[in-house]
Amino acid sequence: MGKIRLVHKHRGKMMDEAKTPEGNRASVVALGILSSRVLGLIRWSLMARYFGSGAHADVLRAAFQAPNALQNLLGEGTMSAAFIPVYSKMIEEGRPEAAGRFAGSILGLLTAVVCAGVLLGVWLAHPICSVLMRGFVGDAAEVAAGLREVDRLLLAVDMVRLAFPMAGILVLSSWALGVLNSHRRFLMPYFAPILWNVTIIGSLLGVGSVIGFTPGENGASILPETLTRLLTAVFLGGVIGGLMQFLIQLPSVAFVIKGFRLSLSTRVDGVRRALAAVGPALAGRGVAQLSAYVDILLATLLVEGAVASIGYAQVLYILPISLFGLSVAAAELPELTRIGASSFSRMADRIRAGLRQGLFLAVPTALGYIALGYVIIGAIYRGGLFGIDDNWLTYFILATYSLGLLATVSSRLLQNGFWALGDTRTPARMALVRAIIALVVAIPAMFALDQLSISQVTGAGSSTLYFGAVGLAAGSAVAAWVEWIFLGRALKRRLEAAFIPWRAVGEMILIALISLIPTIAFWYVVTQNWSPLWSGITVTVLFAATYLNLSNLRGRSELKAWLGRLR
């Protein structure tokens, strides 16, 4: 086929992130992810107020998840396991032209697969939704009988047909991220997702303004047709925002890449090596994605609102994983790859340092979610159609997820060691074990807990929301620790010195527990009658400040490392 040359254009002075000191890389990634996640919280906060935990909120969450097979199987995780190690090695060996040709072939192949996946997803949207959202299938009969107003299945089909193109564009964006990460340029790829969030927020607010709908403080009676228009605006904004996220990275890619040729050839140096690593990586990601799909299917079998409530909790649960796990992992993977098998001791040192760095902030987050989650959720989501019962259910789900948070963050960092050693099979096997354990625990737990309503336990809100979704979170938490145990043991056999820094983690837990004492006291004594927003902000800031100050008094090196990266 014809080959397209990517021309380098040097217009103006571009920021050379490659000159950023090594210590700053994780903080640049973390800052970019933090900015995107903060906007993501704002996005979800608005959507919670507009949609609450009703039928449209269930569709919103389920439809966003439907095309995730594309994004998760071919996106950043697979790029980290297959593309970045090969591309980084070529750059390290002083072969930029070969690296450029390799990147061009990967982009060509990736584009072909993505286009096919998007077309299939749009065409097969109805059967996909019928299988994935099995609990929605009976809605048509209930609508005909006058028992409900919204057919969630038909609405989900329409939204999924918009979600697939959005996911495909975001996959291509992950290729640009992989190229820039390999050149130690972390600013643009991790700040680009801001555009995606801003576009969705703007679309929701814009359409809401045009149709004259702003959710009332205590909820509002709104026609389903109006909520459907708002929901469509969210997904259209996602498509436009995804395109902007990809396009804004291309000038930076053009600046660093050399010898780029877009092609579909598998004979280009490095392509077959990368494709060989894709198989096991896809197996691991595929197991995780299948597990996520099963979670959605099971959640749709529960009462209305379960899918939405899980989504609201997962937004907060994933935040520390991205900030404190994936940010460190993304910055460390190219360096671990460069070390390779040349020095196992150096690799083990970097893995241990990464674990301490990631867990230093993940520990207080997990304990904070468990102890202060209700007030934190109230600050972010409360208002409009998101009421007290929604707040309680989301809290119980988040607190249960948080029991496995430290294991999940640690596992993401341990996976780096296997990928750097060229082993993508072990993480894949561990992902399968995790998925099986999660199902074994979750299925009986969710159906047992779905007999218990929120109002029965808290005495607040209505009786329309039940605890079934907490069972799914319990399965995830137990499975996270099982995966962490197996990954740690397997890596220790390869890198004997790669032990878990238990003493450091124990001190972090102790400092966090001590920090909770004055925080909880202040919450109960002072902020009980404050608005959810200001109560949540004050309590969170107090807890964070206390933890960081006590860590500073103890001379924790992880705090100094994070502060050093922010300078």
NORDAJO-V514913 format. One record per backbone hydrogen bond with DSSP energy under -1.0 kcal/mol. CO is the residue of the C=O (numbers start at 0). NH is the residue of the N-H. Records with the same first field share a line. If there is no record, write none. Layout:
CO = NH  NH
This chain:
3 = 261
14 = 16
15 = 18
16 = 19
20 = 23
21 = 24
23 = 27
24 = 28
25 = 29
26 = 30
27 = 31
28 = 32
29 = 33
30 = 34
31 = 35
32 = 36
33 = 37
34 = 38
35 = 39
36 = 40
37 = 41
38 = 42
39 = 43
40 = 44
41 = 45
42 = 46
43 = 47
44 = 48
45 = 49
46 = 50
47 = 51
48 = 384
50 = 53
53 = 57
54 = 58
55 = 59
56 = 60
57 = 61
58 = 62
59 = 63
60 = 64
61 = 65
64 = 67
66 = 69  70
67 = 71
68 = 72
69 = 73
70 = 74
74 = 78
75 = 79
76 = 80
77 = 81
78 = 83
82 = 86
83 = 87
84 = 88
85 = 89
86 = 90
87 = 91
88 = 92
89 = 94
90 = 93
94 = 98
95 = 99
96 = 100
97 = 101
98 = 102
99 = 103
100 = 104
101 = 105
102 = 106
103 = 107  262
104 = 108
105 = 109
106 = 110
107 = 111
108 = 112
109 = 113
110 = 114
111 = 115
112 = 116
113 = 117
114 = 118
115 = 119
116 = 120
117 = 121
118 = 122
119 = 123
123 = 127
124 = 128
125 = 129
126 = 130
127 = 131
128 = 132
132 = 135
133 = 136
135 = 138
137 = 141
138 = 142
139 = 143
140 = 144
141 = 146
142 = 145
149 = 151
150 = 154
151 = 155
152 = 156
153 = 157
154 = 158
155 = 159
156 = 160
158 = 161  162
159 = 163
161 = 165
162 = 166
163 = 167
164 = 168
165 = 169
166 = 170
167 = 171
168 = 172
169 = 173
171 = 175
172 = 176
173 = 177
174 = 178
175 = 179
176 = 180
177 = 181
178 = 182
179 = 184
180 = 183
185 = 189
186 = 190
187 = 191
190 = 193
191 = 194
192 = 196
193 = 197
194 = 198
195 = 199
196 = 200
197 = 201
198 = 202
199 = 203
200 = 204
201 = 205
202 = 206
203 = 207
204 = 208
205 = 209
206 = 210
207 = 212
215 = 218
222 = 226
223 = 227
224 = 228
225 = 229
226 = 230
227 = 231
228 = 232
229 = 233
230 = 234
231 = 235
232 = 236
233 = 237
234 = 238
235 = 239
236 = 240
237 = 241
238 = 242
239 = 243
240 = 244
241 = 245
242 = 246
243 = 247
245 = 248
248 = 252
249 = 253
250 = 254
251 = 255
252 = 256
267 = 270
269 = 273
270 = 274
271 = 275
272 = 276
273 = 277
274 = 278
276 = 280
277 = 281
278 = 282
279 = 283
280 = 284
281 = 285
282 = 286
283 = 287
284 = 288
285 = 289
286 = 290
287 = 291
288 = 292
289 = 293
290 = 294
291 = 295
292 = 296
293 = 297
294 = 298
295 = 299
298 = 301
302 = 305
304 = 308
305 = 309
306 = 310
307 = 311
308 = 312
309 = 313
310 = 314
312 = 316
313 = 317
317 = 321
318 = 322
319 = 323
320 = 325
321 = 326
324 = 328
325 = 329
326 = 330
327 = 331
328 = 332
331 = 335
332 = 336
333 = 337
334 = 338
335 = 339
338 = 341
342 = 346
343 = 347
344 = 348
345 = 349
346 = 350
347 = 351
348 = 352
349 = 353
350 = 354
351 = 355
352 = 356
353 = 357
354 = 358
355 = 359
357 = 361
358 = 362
360 = 364
361 = 365
362 = 366
363 = 367
364 = 368
365 = 369
366 = 370
367 = 371
368 = 372
371 = 375
372 = 376
373 = 377
374 = 378
375 = 379
376 = 380
382 = 385
385 = 382
386 = 390
387 = 391
388 = 392
389 = 393
390 = 394
391 = 395
392 = 396
393 = 397
394 = 398
395 = 399
396 = 400
397 = 401
400 = 403
401 = 404
403 = 407
404 = 408
405 = 409
406 = 410
407 = 411
408 = 412
409 = 413
410 = 414
413 = 417
414 = 418
415 = 419
416 = 420
417 = 422
418 = 421
423 = 427
424 = 428
425 = 429
426 = 430
427 = 431
428 = 432
429 = 433
430 = 434
431 = 435
432 = 436
433 = 437
434 = 438
435 = 439
436 = 440
437 = 441
438 = 442
440 = 444
441 = 445
442 = 446
443 = 447
444 = 448
445 = 449
447 = 450
448 = 451
451 = 466
453 = 457
454 = 458
464 = 453
466 = 469
467 = 470
468 = 472
469 = 473
470 = 474
471 = 475
472 = 476
473 = 477
474 = 478
475 = 479
476 = 480
477 = 481
478 = 482
479 = 483
480 = 484
481 = 485
482 = 486
483 = 487
484 = 488
485 = 489
486 = 490
487 = 491
488 = 492
490 = 494
494 = 497
496 = 498
499 = 501
500 = 504
501 = 505
502 = 506
503 = 507
504 = 508
505 = 509
506 = 510
507 = 511
508 = 512
509 = 513
510 = 514
511 = 515
514 = 518
515 = 519
516 = 520
517 = 521
518 = 522
519 = 523
520 = 524
521 = 525  526
526 = 529
530 = 534
531 = 535
532 = 536
533 = 537
534 = 538
535 = 539
536 = 540
537 = 541
538 = 542
539 = 543
540 = 544
541 = 545
542 = 546
543 = 547
544 = 548
545 = 549
546 = 550
547 = 551
548 = 552
549 = 553
550 = 555
555 = 559
556 = 560
557 = 561
558 = 562
559 = 563
560 = 564
